[in-house]
């Protein structure tokens, strides 16, 4: 659980160049607006004691210096300079760990803080992505290993391709998941050992569940073949009575089973 696509509009992060161009356009539009306002109201200028006022048409006069912006600081529109494809702006450049070339922004740097330029990015092999479920299953990681252990791992969200109604998938950079697994387990050998132990436990669990189902099946088969007529209650056939003088009671035993009954006579 993604370039975040959650059914809502995506928030685009502007680059420094785009911000500069927006500021240029804003200042230019502001100057044009002031120039048009001053030209439109030039015919309505009234001089009072040497100060020029403009009739606003709303029943009051506005000092012309305010309309023309004479009391405001003069804005200068910054010019965009480009020299040898390098923009003279305070932009942070990174060194690509693959080709050692400098770059300002890349897909892996923006989404995963992984310093590889777009030219060196290999989304199918070296820089593939892995889902959160796969990361936990394949590398035996827990939620705390992904969400709380420092440094926190970045991820992107994507809609589930199997069913759009399911929750969004979180995709991590495979290389960073492998490194996190090494941080948790200490070495690749220990990780493999833990995988084998858990695999053995799963196999033992499967065998136990299979044996349990087979036992239940045999019991069901036997119960269906059981002759209920044989379960009728046994009727004792007692032999002669014996008097116990010390206890002052009588006993007699069943002739067909080992049951012995003790009783008294009034």
N, C-alpha and C positions, 0 to 999 in steps of 0.2 A: 500497500500500500500506500512522478508523476509530473517537468512541464505539467503544471497542475491543471487537470481537467476534472472538475467536480460538478459539472452541469452549470457552473457559474462562469462569468467572464474572467479571462486570464489577465492578471496585472502585469503589464510589460515594464521592464526596467529600462529607462532611457540611458543611452550612453552620453559621455561628456560632449561629443560632437552634436548630438541631437539637442541637448539642453542649450548649447551655445546658439544654435540656429533658432530655437524657439525664442530666446532672449532677444536676438537680433530682430526678429519679426515683431515682437511686442513693442520694442522701442521705436521701430520704424512706424508702426501703426499709431503709436501715441503722438509722434511728431506730425504725421499727416493729419490726424484729427485736430490738433491744435491749430495747424495752419489753415484748415478749412473753416474752423470756427472764427478765427481772426478775420479772414477774408469776407466771410458772410456778414459780420457785424461792423465792418469798417464804415458803412454808410450811416450807422446809428451812433457815431461818436459824439459826445458832448463834453466841452471843455469847461471846467469849473475851477477857478483859482489856479490855473496852470496844470491841473490834473485832468487827464482824459478818462471819461467814463463812457460806458456803453449802455444804451437803453435795452434792458433785458426783455421788454415787452410784457413784463409781469408786474409793473408798477414800481420798480426800483432800479437803481443804477449800479452797475458793476464796474469796478476799476479795471481799465483795460490791461494794466500790467499783470493782473491776476489771470485774465483770459489768455494772454499771450505767454503766460508762464515766465514773466521776467523776474518774479520773486522766487522762482523754483530753480534748483540746480540744473545746469545744462547736461543732458544725457548724451554721451558719445556712444555710438554703436560700435562695438568691438568687431574687428575684421578677422575673418578666418584665414589663417596662414597655413599653407601646406608646402613643406619642403621635403623633397625626396620621399614622398609617401609617409612622412612622419608629421604628426600634428603637434604643433607647439602648445600643448595644453598640459596641465598637471595630471597626466595619466600614469598609472602604475603599470609597469611592464613586468612580466614573469619570464623566467627561463624554462623552456620546455625540457623535461627530464629525458625525453627521447632523442631530440635533435639538437638541443642546446641553443635553439634560436629563441629570440624574444617574441612575446605576443602579449596583447593587451587583454584579450578575453577569449575564452573557448567554452565549448559545451561542457567538458569535464571539469574545468576550473569553476565555472559558474554553478553547476549542479552538485558537484561532489568535492570541491576544493582539491582536485587532483590536477597537478600542473603538467598537463599535456595539451599541446596545441591541436587545433582541428585537423591539420594536415597529417598528424601522426596518430590520430584516433582510429582505432580498429574496433568497431562495435560488435563484430561477429566473433572475434577471438580474444585478443589481449585485453580489450576493454569492454567485455560483455557484461550484461546486467543479470542479476539473480533476484528472485522473489524472496520475500521474508520467510515464507514457509519452507522453501528449498534451503535457505541459509540455516535455519534452525534444524532441519532434518539431516542435511548432508554434513554440516560442520558441528553439530551437537551444541548449538548456541541457545541460550535462554533469552527471554525478553529483556532482562536487565543487561545482558551483554550488548544488546543492540541499542537500547534506549538510555541507559544510565552510565555505562562505562565510558570514561574519557579516553581519547577525544570522541565526542558524539559523532556517529556516522550520519552523513546526509543521504537523502533518498529522494526519488521522484515518484509521483503517483500516476497510475494508468488505470483505465477502466478494464475490468476483467473481460478478456476475450471470450470466455466460455459462457458468461451470462451477464448482461449489462445491469441486471437487477441486483447482482451481488455487490459487495463492497469493493472499493478500489484496491488495487494491488500496490504494495510498496516495493519499489525496485531499488536495489543497492548495487554498487559497483563490485563486481566479483573479486577484484584484486584486494579491495579493502575488507571484504568479508573473510578472505583467506588469511589476511594479516591479523584480523581480530581473533580468528580461531587459534592462531599461533600464540597470541597474547594470553588467551584463556587456558590452553592446554600445555603450553610451554614448548612443544616440539611437534613435528609432523608424525614422529613415531608414536608419541603418546596419543595423538588423535586417532591414528589407525588402530591402536590397541583398544581404545574406548569404543570405536566403531565395531570391532570384532566382538567385544564383550556384549554389547547391546544387541548385536545380531544373534549371538548365541542365546541370549535371554528371550528374544522374540521367537526363535525356533522352539525353545523348550516350552514357552507359553502356548504356541500353536499345537504342539503334541499333547499337552495337558488338556487343552480345550477339545481336541479331536477325541481323545480317550473318554472324556466326560460325555461327549455327545453319543459315542458308541455305547457306553454303559447305559445311558438313558434309553437308547433305541432298543437294546436287548431287554431291558425291563419292560418297555412298552409291548414288545413282541410276546414276552412270557405272560404278561398280564392278560393279553388278548386270548392266549391259549389255555389259561387257567380254568379248570372245571369247578364252577362254583358249587356244584352238588357235593363235592368232597369237603366243602368247608362247613357242612351242617354240624350243629353242636353235638358233642359226644354225650351219650347217655350211659351213666355208670351202672354196672351190674355188680352189686355188692355181694360178698360172700358171707359166711356166718359171723355173728357178732362175738366179740371178745370182751369180757368184763375185766377192768383194771381195779383191783381191790384197793390199792394204795390211793389212787386218784378218785375212786368212786365214780368212774365213768365207763363208757363203752366205746369201742372202735370197731370199724369194719373196713375192709379194703376192696377196691374195685377189681373184678376178675380180669378185666381187659386192659387196664392201665395201672399206673403206680400210685393212684390217688388213694389216700387213707383219710377217712372221716372219723372225727371224735365227737361223741355226743353223750348227753346224760338222759336218764329216764326218771320221770317223776313218780 
